[in-house]
Amino acid sequence: MFRVWHRQRAFTVCATCVNSSLPGLGGGRALERIKPDDIYRFVTDRAEGCQPRTAGIIGDCLRSYLRFRRIQGDPTEPLISAVPRVAYWRLAALPDSLTDSELAALVKSFDRTRPTGRRDYAIVRCLVDLGLRASEVASIQLDDLDWREGTLRIAKAKTKRTTLLPLPVETGRAISDYLRFGRPSTASRALFVRHRAPRDEPVGPSLVRNAVRCAYARCGQAERWTGTHVLRHSVASRLLREGASLKDIADLLRHRSVNTTTIYLKVDLPRLNAVALPWPGRRT
């Protein structure tokens, strides 16, 4: 539903931009006077500085608008053909990740003498040790923890499946420390709760992200990092360096397909060097 709304909104914005930049499409002058070169320049000018996916949306919306005008009886076939298509290759970019020293500085930036510091530290340990999403951390319930078996149940994962994850020692210690010395007395069954008004309510994904952003700022990484997803990439990159298989990483990150996990092979330089063929003409 959000994607449909987003595309409809982009269509409306595109139509407004077209009407202001190419008045012929809005009825201001003869449509026949608009040339394919005008359409091409319109898209390239609007797409300058945009990411490929965003530039593609601009072209798609303009193409849809011109098709709408064709239904209304306007001869827009040559203009539709002139809308350039933007090349976009899936998994083309390299996944960002924090170095070991950056991760160490991040987890050390919390004041664990304060209740909120204990809570935020436990939150970040869930992110950097288990690769959880912000929404998954916010939805953890007390009943999801099995201390005897040392597992954590993720019941509301993106894949709509219940997943049992091993609970690392450091993560378990951080959660236990928060439960014993930081978590306020409350009837809520959520693991992480608010410490300010409205008190005792479960934290939301925005609070999880804000805790990470504040940690970036404290350790001098705010200019480079802002979100939580880079911590998920860091977990995958670390496990790959330690020799974990793609299947193991995909299971931990709860990817629907191993193909999604293959992007991390591009940052495993030692293994890539081992399988790389000699460049033609290069002496060995």
N, C-alpha and C positions, 0 to 999 in steps of 0.2 A: 504494500500500500504506500509506504514512504517513497519507494522508487517511482511509482506512478505519479505521486504528487510532485516529486522533485522534477520529473521530466515535463509534466504539464506546466509547472512554474517556469522552467527553462524555456519552454515553447513560447509562453506569454512574453517573457523578457526578450527573447529573440525577435518576436514579431514587433515589439516596440522599437528595438534597435534598428530593425530593417526599415520600418516606416520612417524613422528619423534620419537614417543614413541613405536610404534608397527610396525617396518619396514615391517613386513610380509604383512600388509594390503596395503602398498605402493609398493609392488613388490620386496622388498629387500631380502626376504627369503621366504621359503615355507610357504604358508598360513596355511597348515595343522599343522604346529608347534605351532601356536597360540592357546592357550587353553582358555576355558571359564573363568578360574580363572584370566588370564591375562586381559581379558575384564573387569571383575568385579573390579580388582584392579585399572585399568586405570580410571574408572568412579569414584570410591570412592576417589582416590587421587586427581583428578581434582575438585571434589565437596566439598572437605574439606574446611570449613570456608565460604561456599556459602549459600545464602538463599535457602530454598526449591525450589522456583520457578526457580531460576538460575540453581540449580543442576538438576532439571527436564529437562531443555533445553539441558544441556550437554548430558544426556542420550538419549533424543529424537533425537538429531542431530547425535549421534553415531549410533543409531538404523537405522536412515534413510540412513546413509552412508553404513552400512553393507547391507541393502536391495538393495542399488544401486550396490554394488559389486556382490550380488546374481544375479541381472539382467545381469551382465556382465559374468556370468557363474561360479563364485566362490562359493564354498560350505560354506556359512556363516550361515546356519540355527542354528547350536548350539551356535554360537557366538551371534546371535541376541537374543536368549533366555536367554543368560547370562547377558545381559544389565540390571542392576537393575532399578526398578521403584522407584521414590521418592514420598513418601506420602506428599500430600499437601491438607490441609483442608481450604476451603474458610472461611473467617471471623474468622480464628483461633486466630489471634493476637488481643490484646486490642488496641483500638484507643488512640493515644496520645492526650493530651490536656493541655493547660496552666491553672494554677490556677488563681483565681481571683486576687491575689496579683501580679502575673507575668503579667497578662493582664493590670492591672493598671500601672505597671512600664513601659510597652511597649508603651501605648498611651501617657504617660507623657514624653517620651524621645525625643519628637520633638520640635525643636525651631520654635515656631509659630510666631515669629517676622519676619521671612524671608519668601519670596514667596515660595521657594521650601519646606520649612518646613510646610507651610500651605497646600500645595498640598499633600505632603506625609502623613500628619496627616489625611486629608480627605480620602485618599486612604486606610489607615489602618482602619479608622472607617467603611468603607464599608466592609472590610474583617471581623472585629471582631463583628460588629453589625448585618450584614446581611448574613454572611457566603458565600460571593461571591468568585468565583474563580478568579485567577489573570487575566486570559484572559477576564473574564466578566467585571472586573473593568476597564481594559484598553479600552474596547469597548463601554463604556457608552457615550452617546451623550447628548447634552444639551436638545434636544427634548424628551429625555426619562424621564426627571424630570417633574412631575406635582405638582407644589407647592400648588395649591388650594386644590387638593385632598390628598396631602401628600403621593404620591406614586412614585415608581421608576420602570421603565419598563426595563426588561432584555430581549433584542430582539435577542441576539445571544448566548443563553444558550446552554449547551452541549446537551440538549434534543431536540434541533431544534424547540423549541416552544417559543412563547412570553409569558413572565410571569410578572405580576404586583405584586410588593412587597410593603408593607407599609414602609414608610421612617421614621425611628426613629428620635426623636427630636435631639439627639446629632449628628447623622449622617448628618441631614439636616443643623444644625448649622455649622458643619465643612465644608460642601460643600459651603454653603452661604458665609462663611468667606473667603474661597479660591476664589470664584468668585468675591467678592467685593474688596479684598485687595491683592490677590496673583496672579491670573491668568492674563497673559499678554494679551494685545489687539491683537486679531488675528481673521482671518476669518474662522478658523477651528471650526466645530461644535462639536468636541470631548470635553468632559468635562475636562479631564486631558491632558494637552499638555506639551511638552518639554520646558524647560527654557534655555537650552543650545543648541548649534548647533548639529543637524539641528533644529533650533528654530521653534516654532509654529506647529510642527507636533504632532500628537497624541502619547501618551506614548504607549509603548508595554508591554507585560507581563513581559519581562525581567526587565524593569525599576520598575515595581510593586514589583517583587521579591527582587530586589536590595534594594529598600526602606525599606522593611521588614528586610532584613539581616542586614542593617546598624542600624536599631532600636534595633535588638537583641544585636548587639555589644555594643551599647551605654548603655543598661541596664544590661549588664553582663550575657546575656543568649545565647551568640553565640556558646558556647561549647555544649549546649543541643539542640538548635533549629536552623534550617537553612531555611526551606521553609515556604510557605504560607498555605499549606493544614492543618497544625496543628491548625490554627486559625479557619478553617471551623469545625474541630472536636470540638474545644472549644465551638463554638456557639451551636452545637447540645448537648453537655454534659451539658451546662448551662441551656438550655431550658428544658432538661429532668429533671434536679434537681428542676426546678421551677414548674414542674407539667404539662408541655406540652405533648400532645399525640404524638405517633409516626407518625400519619398522618399529624399533623401540622408541625412537624420537616421535614418530607419528602417533604411536599409542599414547605417549605421555602428553603430547599437545592436543590429542583428540582430533586429529585431522581425519576427514572422511576418506581421503585417498592418500596413498604414499606419494603420488605425483605432486601434491602440494608441498611435501617436505623436501623434494628434490632441489628446491632453490638453494638450500643450505650447502649443497655440494659445491657450489660456485665459490664459497669462501673457504673450502678445505684445500688450501694450496698444497700441502705436502702430498696428499693423495692425487691431486691433479698433476703435479710434477712427475709422479711415478708412472702415470699412464699417457703423458703427453708424447706425441711423436716428434721426431726431429724436424725442424723447419727445412723445407726443400733448399738444397744448396749449402746448408750449414755443415761445417766440418765437425765430426764427432771425435 
